[in-house]
Amino acid sequence: MSNQELPEYVVLMPPNEDRDYSLIALGAVDHFRVQDADFSCWANLDAWISKHRTWIFGFISYDAKNGIEKLTSANETHIPVPDIHFFVPACVAILKDGHTKIIHGHWNGSLDDLFERHTIEESFDISPQPVQSKSEYLESVNALLHHIHRGDIYEVNYCQQFHAAAKLNCSLDIFRKLYGITEAPHSVYLRMNHLHVMCGSPERYLSRTGNSVQSQPIKGTMRRGKDEVEDAFLKNALRNSQKEISENVMIVDLVRNDLSKSARRGSVLVEELYGVKSFKTVHHLVSTIKSEVHQETGFSQLIRDTFPMGSMTGAPKVRAMELIEQYERTRRGLYSGTIGFISPEGNFDFNVVIRSLIYDELMHKILFSVGGAITARCSPEDEYMECLLKAEAMMKALA
């Protein structure tokens, strides 16, 4: 389906472990948009959410951190995006077993036709290139290891960006291809005017159901095997890797601390610690941390207490973000941010924007970023190879 045939505002979220249907949002009747977040914008966001009390979709970029902590973002930007952008859709529908049902608003025309799978007719072979060489990447990782060894930080998520000139006519079909490769549970397709996001994320940042809040950080990665025997061997190796386990435990501790800021006393619980989860392209260590909050605790309070997510920053979080700004070559923008929805009841579900293609239709640019946790036990060469492993799905979707 060509970009010209799509509405200017579209969100498509495939089923995940909590939903047996796809969630669709189309059109926009109102917006909340902040280009550069500051400390006052969060109260304004809560007021806007309270005014509507309906379905709301959108994103928070990584650089919204500057409106939470005393931080800055000054690196080069290849695709600029607002720090915060939410919208009230004209129509919300669920898609299950090939049929759609509108649950909010209305839409002229057939939703079945709009999201019917089409054969990709566009011919392209896009190969995004890294913004830094391998030697530059290794140099930065070694510098970060020096910070770790002298005690500045315990862990930091260091990322590199790949980008290319491109003109895509079928971003939704490319998302379908990416989802077919990964089948990642927190994938999402998002279009907001000229910004297109094809996200194949396996990771949940934060969700709320009633007064229960949940975060599921991922730290620890292993490739899939060529057959069942090798796959089982690699899965077991991940389960017993002291390096990967230590990465996960440090971030779990950080997330527990973040959630405790808003939680009822004594309610923060690690439900699962570094459980091995197998995805279509990789194995990951995933932990689940839950808490209970007071009914009056607002959306923005939970975001300010936990954003950016620990798995994409490091520990201690603020110092890690300062070093990310110092050593990464580009602003992260929407990468390491979050996309999700808020329901009329105030429940919400937001992912971690990783394994994602971000395309600007006006600038004719496409980019993605990949990274990993740098700890005292890590090998810079192995971290570089892990980046390439994580890049494979996006490269295949564009090939």
N, C-alpha and C positions, 0 to 999 in steps of 0.2 A: 504494500500500500504506500503510495507516494506521500511525501510530507504535505503536499498541497491538498490532499483529500482529507487530512486529519483536522480536527478542531485545533484552535490555537492553544488550548489548555487541555491536556490529557494526562491522566495517571492510570496505569494498569499494573496491578499487583497480583501475581500468580498465587495459587494456594500455598500455604505453609503448614507447619505443625499445628497451628491453632485455627486454621480456616480450610474448609474443603472446597472453596470456591475462589474465583478471581474477583477482585474488587476494582471497579472502574469509576473514574471521575471524569466528567466532560464539561467543557465550558467554564466560564468564571463570571460570577455576578458581583463579587467584591474581592478586594486584595488588602493584604498587609505586607508592605515592602519596606525594608530598611537596607540602604546601600552600605553604610558603615555603622555597625552596631556600637552603641554606647551604653552606659549603665542605666539610662532612663528608658530605653526601648522596651525592656521586658515588662514593665508595668503597663505600657501601652498595648503590648501584645495580649496580656491577660484581659485588659478591658475590651479589646476587639473580639477576642474569643467569647467573652461573656455576653457581648452585645448580640452575637449571632446564635450561639447555642445550637449549632447545626453541624453538618459534616464540613470538615476543613482539611485540606491537603496542602503539602508544600515541603520546604526544606530549610535547613539551617546550615550555612557553610562553616567550614573549619574556622575561618577568620572572625566569626562571631565571638570567639574567645576574647577578643579585644574589648568587648562590652561586658565581660565577666571578670577578667583579671587585668592588671595594668601591663598589657602586652601590646606589641605593634606587629604589623605585617608590611614589609617594605620590599620584598623580593619581586622579581619580574612576574607579570601575570600574562598568560597566553589566552585564556578565556575568562574575562571578568564576569562575576556573578554577584548579585546582592548577598549580603551577609544573612539576611532573613527574607523569605518570600513565601507567604501562605495565601491561599485563595479559597473562597467559598464556591463550590462547583454548581453549575446549573442543573446537573444531573449526576446521580450516583446509582450504579447498578451492580448487580452481582452476576457473574458468568459461571455457570455450572453445567457440565455435560453438554456443552455446545449451545446452551440456551441462556438468554439474558433476562433478568427481571429488574425493573427500575424500582429502587427503594426510596429515592428522594428526587424531587423535581420532575422534569420531563425532558424528552429529547425528540426532535423531529427527525424521522427516518428510522431505519432498522439498525439496531446495535449489532445484530447477528452479522449483517453484511459488513459493518464497519470493522469488526475485529475477526472476520473470517480469514483463515490462513491463505496467503497467496504465495505463489512461486516467485522467488526473487528474480526479476528480469534484469536488474541493473548489473552491469559488468564492472568490477573494480578490483583492484589489488593494492590496498593501502598498507604501507609498512612504516608505522610511526617510529621515529628515532629518538634515542635518549638525549636528554639535555646535557648529560655529562658522560665522559668516557669511563670505561671500567677502572682505569687507573685513578681517575678523579674520585670515583665512588669509593674505592678502597682507601684512598687517602683520607676522605672524610670519616669513614668508619673507624680507621685507626686513631684519628683525632678524638672521636667520641669515646673510644676505649680509654684514651688517656684521661678524659674527664671522669669516667667510671672508676678507674684505678686510683685516682686521687680523691674520690669520695664526693664529687659534685652531684652525681646521680647514680641510681642503681640500674636503670634500664631506660632506653629511649627508642622510640619507633622512628627509624630513619627511612625516608622515601626518595624515590627518583621518578621523574616524569618523562613520558614519551609523547611526542606530538608530531603532527603531519598536516600538510595542506590537504584538503579533501572537499568534495562536493557530493553529498549523499542525498539521494531522492527517496530513500526507503528506511528511515531510522527505526520504525516499528518492526520491520522485517529483520533488520540486523539485530534488534533486541531479541526477537524470537530465535534467531540463530544462536546468539550468546546463551540464552536460557536453555536451548536444546543441548548445548555443550556442557553447561554447568548444573542445570536443574537446582540452582542454589535457592534455599528457602526464603531468603529475604530480598529476592530480586524485585526490581521495579522499573517500569518504563515511565519516563516523565517528559512531557513537552510543555514548555512555557514560552510561547511565542517562538523566538528563534533559537532558544536553548533546548537541546535534546539530550536526555540522559538515558543511557542503556546500561543498567546496573545489574550485575550478577552477584550480588552480595550474599555470602553465607551467614552473616553475623547480625544479630539483633543488638541494638544499642540500649533501648529502654522501651518498656511497655507498661501500661497501667490497665488493670481491670478492677473496677470498684476502688477499694483502698489498697489493693495489692500491686506492688511495683516489682518489675523483674528486669534484670540485665544479664546478658549472656556473652561475656567477652571471649574472644578467640585468641589464643596464643599457643603456638606450636603447630608446625606444618610438616607433612611428609607426602611425597608423591604417591600416586596409586601404582600398584604393581602391574606387570604385563600379564600375569595369570593369577589364579586364586592362591597358589602357594607363595609367590613373591608378595602378593598383596597382604596376606596374613603376616608374613615376616616383617614387612615394613610397618604395618599397623602395630605390631608388638614392639618394634624398635622405638616407635614414637611414644608408646605407653610407658616405656622404661627409660626414656632419655632424660637424664638429670638436667641437662641444659634446657630442654623444652618445658619440663615440669617447673623449673625455677622461674622461667619467664611467666608462665601462667599464674603461679602462686603470687608473684609480686603484683601482677595486675589485679588479681582477685582481692588482695589486701587493699589496693587503692580503691577499687569499686565499692568494697564494703565500707570504707571510710566515707566515700562520696555519698552513698545511699543513707548512711547514718545521720547526715545533716538534716534530713527531712523525716526520718523514720520515727515511728513510735519507739520509745525506749525498749531495748532488748528484742526488737522484732527482726533485725537483720540476720538472715540465715543463708549459709552456703548450702544450697540444695544438692548440687553436684560439683565436685572438684575435679578439674581436668579430665572429664570424660572424653573418650575417643569417639569422634563422630566421623563417619565416612561419607564424603560427598563424591560426586561423579568424577572429579578431576584430582582431588587431594583428600588426605586425612587431616583432621584438625583436633587439637585439644580444646574442648569447650567447657566452660564452667557456668553454672547458673546460680545467681545470687538474687535473693528476694527480700523484700521488706514490706512493712505495713505503714501507711501514712494516714494522717488525719484527713477527714473528708474535705476540709476547707483548703488543704494544700493545693496550690494552683499549678498549672502546667509549667509556667515560667520558672517557678521556684525549683521544681525538679530538674529542669534543664540547667539552670545556673549552678545547681549543686553537683552536677555530674558531667557537664560538657566542657571541653571535648572528651570523648570517651577514653578511658585509660588505656585501652588496647592500641590506640593510635597516637598516644602521647608518650607516657613513660612515668617513672617515679624517681624523685618527687615530681608531681605533674607540672608545676609552674616552671621550675628550672629546666625540665625536659623540653618544654615548649620554647623557652628562650634559646636553647641549643638547636632545636629544630629550625628556628628562624635563622640562626647563625650559619648552619652548615648546609641546609637544603638550598638549591639554586632557584627554585620557583615558589610562588605562593601556592598553597594547596587548593584554595578556593572551595569548590563543592566536595572534592576528594577529602576524606576523613570527616566530612560533615554527616548529615543525616537527612533522610527522606521518609515521610510517613504521613499518618492521618490522625485526626482527632474526631471521635464520634460525637453525636449529639448528647450522649450521656457523660461525656468527659473522659471516656476511655481512649487510649491511644496506643499506637505501635509505630516505632521508628527504628530504622536499620542503621548500619554503618556503611557509608558510601565507599566501598572498595570494589575491586574487580569491575570497574565501571568505565565505559566509553562516554566522554562528554564532548558534544558537538555543537558548534555555533554556526547556524545556517547563514548568517550574514557575513561572518568573518571567513567562512569556509575553512575552519580549523577543527581538528579532532585531537583529543588527547586522552591519555590515561596515566595513572601513577601506580606504582607498586613499592612495597617496602617490607620491613621486618624489624623484629626486636633486636636491638644491640645490647648484649649483656657481657659481663666479664668472661663468661665461658665461650663466647661466640668466636667463630672463624670468619674474618672478613670475606674470604673467598667463598665459603659456604653461604653466607648471607647474600652475596651477589647472585649465586646460582639459584637461591630461593626466590629472588626477585624475578629471574627469568622464568622459573616455573609458574609463578603467579601471573606472569604476562602472557602465557601461552593461550589462555582462553580468549583474551581480547584480540590477540594477533590472529587466531583462527577465525574469529567472527568477521574480521576484515579481509580475509584472504580469499 
